[in-house]
Amino acid sequence: GSSDLAKLGAAVGPYVLGVMTGSGDAATFAFNEAVTPHAAQFGMSIDSLGYLAAISGNFGRLSSPLAGGMIIAAGLAGVSPFEIVKRTAPVMFICLVGVYFLG
């Protein structure tokens, strides 16, 4: 019943799943189908919890070397996807923290 715990789960859960799978959409849809309908029980609105999950899932995708777009961009640039992620992941994590506290 804690809104702080639900908010933390909406930020961290889809982010971590996005990083692990390379798909922010899959992580977001899974969270939003399982948890977001119960947002009122956590003292939150459905749209604010769903928005936080959607943003954090996409930040996770942008932090993942497994994302399809990241692999294509790295191939075109002639570098490893990990070289790109070393630069994007810290920024996306800082953005995630910002969205958590501002949202």
Secondary structure in CASP SS format (residue, H / E / C, confidence):
PFRMAT SS
TARGET T0000
AUTHOR 0000-0000-0000
METHOD secondary structure of the structure
MODEL  1
G C 1.00
S C 1.00
S H 1.00
D H 1.00
L H 1.00
A H 1.00
K H 1.00
L H 1.00
G H 1.00
A H 1.00
A H 1.00
V H 1.00
G H 1.00
P H 1.00
Y H 1.00
V H 1.00
L H 1.00
G H 1.00
V H 1.00
M H 1.00
T H 1.00
G C 1.00
S C 1.00
G H 1.00
D H 1.00
A H 1.00
A H 1.00
T H 1.00
F H 1.00
A H 1.00
F H 1.00
N H 1.00
E H 1.00
A H 1.00
V C 1.00
T H 1.00
P H 1.00
H H 1.00
A H 1.00
A H 1.00
Q H 1.00
F H 1.00
G C 1.00
M C 1.00
S C 1.00
I H 1.00
D H 1.00
S H 1.00
L H 1.00
G H 1.00
Y H 1.00
L H 1.00
A H 1.00
A H 1.00
I H 1.00
S H 1.00
G H 1.00
N H 1.00
F H 1.00
G H 1.00
R H 1.00
L H 1.00
S C 1.00
S C 1.00
P C 1.00
L C 1.00
A C 1.00
G H 1.00
G H 1.00
M H 1.00
I H 1.00
I H 1.00
A H 1.00
A H 1.00
G H 1.00
L H 1.00
A H 1.00
G C 1.00
V C 1.00
S C 1.00
P H 1.00
F H 1.00
E H 1.00
I H 1.00
V H 1.00
K H 1.00
R H 1.00
T H 1.00
A H 1.00
P H 1.00
V H 1.00
M H 1.00
F H 1.00
I H 1.00
C H 1.00
L H 1.00
V H 1.00
G H 1.00
V H 1.00
Y H 1.00
F H 1.00
L H 1.00
G C 1.00
END
